[in-house]
Amino acid sequence: MIVFWDREAGRDAGDSDPADSDPLDSRNTPAAAYVADGLILHVGTAEDARRQATAGSCEALVVLTENERVETGELPADASVPVYVFTKADKQSRFVIQLLFHYLASIQSHVFSRKTFAGAGPDTEMDWERVLKHIQDNLGTGELSLESVAKECYVCKWQFSKRFKKQFGITFRDYLIEQRIGEAKKLLVKGHSVTDACYAVGYGDMTHFGRIFRKKVGVSPSDYRKHYYSQFIL
C-alpha cells in the first residue's frame, strides 16, 4: 500500500468548490478502486502520515507540497519505509505524480495476484520452509540478498524484512551471515582451504570474509581450520 499526504489538499478542502475536486481524490472512481483494494491510502494530516510510515504499515509514503520544502518536524524521523517528497508541485504536477503512483499501484496489484512459492501476496502467510530452503540452496551465490529473496516472494524488501524478523526474531542479514559462517566452518573442518570456503559460501572478498568470521567465531578462518581439521583427521 502507498500512503499519500498532499500537504495543501487537507488545508484547502474546506474552501474548495465540490465541482472543482481533484480528479484523483480518493472519493472519485479511478482512485476509489485502488483505495478499496488497499493499494492507496490518502491521509489528511502530518500526524497520520507519520503514523503510517513509522508503523511500517505501508510500502512507501509520498508527500506532495506546493512549497519549496517540508518542515523537518512534519516528516517521520524514524520511518521504516521509503519517504518520497515532491516540492514546488503545482496542481497539474500533483495530478501527474498521483496518476503515476496509482498506475504503479495497479501494476503491483497485478503482480501480487500471481501465485508464488512464498504465498499469493503481501497479506498471505509465507511458506517459510521453502523460503529458507531457497536461501540454503543459494548460499554460494553472491547474488543472494534481501532484495533478491524479497523479489522471489513478490514483496518489497522492507515488507519482507519486517515479516522475516517477526517470524524468526532475527534480521535477514544476521540470519544469512549465520548460515554462511556455519557452512564455512563445516568446510574448514573437512579440510577445505580458507579461499575455497570463502567463495563456496558466497563471499567474494577474503578480507571481508575473514573479518566477519573472526567476529562471529572468535578466531580467524585459518586458525579455526588448523585447530579443528587436525582433530577431525585424528
C-alpha positions as CSV (number, residue, x, y, z in Angstrom):
1,M,0.0,0.0,0.0
2,I,1.2,3.5,-0.8
3,V,0.3,6.4,1.5
4,F,-0.3,9.8,0.0
5,W,-0.2,13.1,2.0
6,D,-1.0,16.1,-0.1
7,R,0.1,18.9,2.3
8,E,-2.2,21.6,0.9
9,A,-5.2,19.4,0.0
10,G,-6.5,19.0,3.5
11,R,-6.0,22.6,4.3
12,D,-7.9,23.8,1.2
13,A,-10.7,21.2,1.3
14,G,-13.0,23.4,3.4
15,D,-12.8,26.3,1.0
16,S,-13.0,24.4,-2.3
17,D,-15.9,24.1,-4.6
18,P,-17.1,20.4,-4.8
19,A,-17.4,20.8,-8.5
20,D,-13.6,21.6,-8.7
21,S,-12.5,18.5,-6.8
22,D,-9.2,16.8,-7.6
23,P,-9.7,14.1,-10.3
24,L,-7.7,11.7,-8.2
25,D,-9.4,12.4,-4.9
26,S,-10.0,9.1,-3.1
27,R,-13.8,9.6,-3.5
28,N,-13.6,9.5,-7.3
29,T,-13.9,6.4,-9.4
30,P,-10.3,5.6,-10.5
31,A,-8.7,6.2,-7.2
32,A,-11.6,4.7,-5.2
33,A,-11.0,1.3,-6.9
34,Y,-7.4,1.3,-5.7
35,V,-8.3,2.5,-2.2
36,A,-10.9,-0.2,-1.9
37,D,-8.2,-2.8,-2.8
38,G,-6.0,-1.4,-0.1
39,L,-3.4,-0.2,-2.6
40,I,-3.6,3.6,-2.0
41,L,-4.4,5.4,1.2
42,H,-4.9,9.2,1.3
43,V,-4.2,10.9,4.6
44,G,-5.0,14.4,5.6
45,T,-2.5,15.4,8.3
46,A,1.2,15.1,9.0
47,E,0.4,13.0,12.1
48,D,-1.5,10.5,10.0
49,A,1.4,10.3,7.5
50,R,4.0,9.9,10.3
51,R,1.9,7.2,12.0
52,Q,1.6,5.1,8.8
53,A,5.3,5.5,7.9
54,T,6.6,4.8,11.4
55,A,4.4,1.7,11.9
56,G,5.6,0.2,8.6
57,S,2.0,-0.5,7.6
58,C,2.7,0.7,4.1
59,E,5.4,0.3,1.4
60,A,6.1,4.0,0.9
61,L,5.0,7.5,1.9
62,V,4.6,10.1,-0.8
63,V,4.4,13.7,0.3
64,L,3.3,16.4,-2.1
65,T,3.5,20.1,-1.4
66,E,3.4,23.5,-3.3
67,N,6.1,24.9,-1.0
68,E,9.9,24.7,-1.6
69,R,10.3,22.4,1.3
70,V,8.5,20.5,4.1
71,E,9.3,21.4,7.6
72,T,11.5,18.8,9.3
73,G,9.0,18.2,12.1
74,E,6.3,17.2,9.6
75,L,8.3,14.2,8.3
76,P,8.8,11.0,10.2
77,A,12.3,10.9,11.5
78,D,12.1,7.1,12.2
79,A,10.2,6.0,9.2
80,S,10.6,2.3,8.4
81,V,9.6,2.8,4.8
82,P,10.9,5.0,1.9
83,V,9.6,8.6,2.1
84,Y,9.3,10.5,-1.3
85,V,8.9,14.3,-1.0
86,F,7.8,16.3,-4.1
87,T,8.2,20.0,-3.5
88,K,7.1,23.0,-5.6
89,A,4.3,20.8,-7.1
90,D,1.5,22.8,-8.6
91,K,-1.9,21.3,-9.2
92,Q,-1.0,19.8,-12.6
93,S,2.2,18.3,-11.3
94,R,0.5,16.8,-8.3
95,F,-2.1,15.3,-10.6
96,V,0.6,13.7,-12.8
97,I,2.5,12.4,-9.7
98,Q,-0.6,10.9,-8.2
99,L,-1.6,9.3,-11.5
100,L,1.9,7.7,-11.8
101,F,1.7,6.2,-8.4
102,H,-1.8,5.0,-8.9
103,Y,-0.6,3.3,-12.1
104,L,2.3,1.7,-10.2
105,A,-0.1,0.5,-7.5
106,S,-2.3,-1.1,-10.2
107,I,0.7,-3.0,-11.5
108,Q,1.7,-4.0,-8.0
109,S,-1.8,-5.4,-7.6
110,H,-1.4,-7.5,-10.7
111,V,1.9,-8.9,-9.6
112,F,0.6,-9.7,-6.1
113,S,-2.3,-11.6,-7.6
114,R,0.2,-14.2,-9.0
115,K,0.9,-17.3,-7.1
116,T,4.5,-17.5,-5.8
117,F,6.4,-20.1,-3.9
118,A,6.1,-17.8,-0.8
119,G,2.4,-17.2,-1.0
120,A,-0.2,-15.4,-3.0
121,G,0.6,-11.8,-2.0
122,P,1.7,-9.5,0.8
123,D,-1.2,-10.3,3.1
124,T,-0.9,-14.1,2.9
125,E,1.3,-16.3,5.1
126,M,4.8,-17.0,3.7
127,D,5.8,-20.6,3.0
128,W,8.8,-20.1,5.3
129,E,10.1,-23.6,4.9
130,R,10.5,-23.0,1.2
131,V,12.0,-19.6,1.7
132,L,14.7,-21.0,4.0
133,K,15.4,-23.8,1.5
134,H,15.8,-21.2,-1.2
135,I,18.3,-19.4,0.9
136,Q,20.2,-22.5,1.8
137,D,20.3,-23.7,-1.9
138,N,21.7,-20.3,-2.9
139,L,24.2,-19.6,-0.1
140,G,27.1,-19.9,-2.6
141,T,25.8,-17.3,-5.0
142,G,27.0,-13.7,-4.4
143,E,23.6,-12.5,-5.8
144,L,21.7,-13.8,-2.7
145,S,20.5,-10.8,-0.8
146,L,17.5,-9.3,0.9
147,E,16.4,-7.7,-2.3
148,S,16.7,-10.9,-4.4
149,V,14.8,-13.1,-1.9
150,A,12.1,-10.5,-1.5
151,K,11.8,-10.4,-5.2
152,E,11.3,-14.1,-5.3
153,C,8.4,-13.6,-2.9
154,Y,6.9,-10.8,-4.8
155,V,7.0,-8.4,-1.9
156,C,9.2,-5.3,-1.3
157,K,12.4,-5.7,0.7
158,W,11.1,-3.6,3.6
159,Q,8.0,-5.7,4.0
160,F,9.9,-9.0,3.6
161,S,12.5,-7.8,6.2
162,K,9.8,-6.9,8.7
163,R,8.0,-10.2,8.3
164,F,11.2,-12.2,8.4
165,K,12.3,-10.7,11.7
166,K,8.8,-11.1,13.2
167,Q,8.8,-14.8,12.2
168,F,12.4,-15.7,13.3
169,G,13.4,-13.0,15.8
170,I,16.5,-12.2,13.8
171,T,17.1,-9.9,10.8
172,F,17.6,-11.4,7.4
173,R,21.1,-10.1,7.2
174,D,22.1,-11.7,10.5
175,Y,20.5,-14.9,9.5
176,L,22.3,-15.0,6.2
177,I,25.6,-14.4,8.0
178,E,25.0,-17.2,10.5
179,Q,24.1,-19.6,7.7
180,R,27.2,-18.7,5.6
181,I,29.6,-18.8,8.6
182,G,28.1,-22.1,9.7
183,E,28.6,-23.6,6.3
184,A,32.1,-22.3,6.1
185,K,33.0,-23.9,9.4
186,K,31.8,-27.3,8.1
187,L,34.0,-26.9,5.0
188,L,37.1,-25.9,7.0
189,V,36.7,-28.8,9.4
190,K,36.6,-31.1,6.4
191,G,39.9,-29.7,5.2
192,H,38.8,-27.2,2.5
193,S,41.1,-24.2,2.2
194,V,40.0,-20.8,3.5
195,T,39.8,-19.5,0.0
196,D,37.6,-22.3,-1.1
197,A,35.3,-21.9,1.9
198,C,35.1,-18.2,1.4
199,Y,33.9,-18.4,-2.2
200,A,31.8,-21.5,-1.6
201,V,29.5,-19.7,0.9
202,G,29.0,-16.6,-1.3
203,Y,31.7,-14.2,-0.1
204,G,33.7,-12.5,-2.9
205,D,36.3,-10.9,-0.7
206,M,38.7,-12.8,1.6
207,T,39.3,-9.8,3.9
208,H,35.6,-9.3,4.4
209,F,35.0,-13.0,5.0
210,G,37.9,-13.2,7.5
211,R,36.6,-10.1,9.4
212,I,33.1,-11.5,9.7
213,F,34.3,-15.0,10.6
214,R,36.5,-13.7,13.4
215,K,33.7,-11.5,14.7
216,K,31.2,-14.4,14.8
217,V,33.6,-17.3,15.8
218,G,36.3,-15.6,17.8
219,V,39.2,-16.8,15.7
220,S,40.4,-16.4,12.1
221,P,39.3,-18.9,9.5
222,S,42.9,-20.3,9.1
223,D,43.2,-20.8,12.9
224,Y,39.8,-22.5,13.1
225,R,40.8,-24.8,10.2
226,K,44.2,-25.6,11.8
227,H,42.7,-26.5,15.1
228,Y,39.6,-28.4,14.1
229,Y,40.8,-30.0,10.9
230,S,43.7,-31.6,12.8
231,Q,41.2,-33.0,15.3
232,F,39.0,-34.2,12.6
233,I,41.7,-36.3,10.9
234,L,43.0,-38.0,14.1
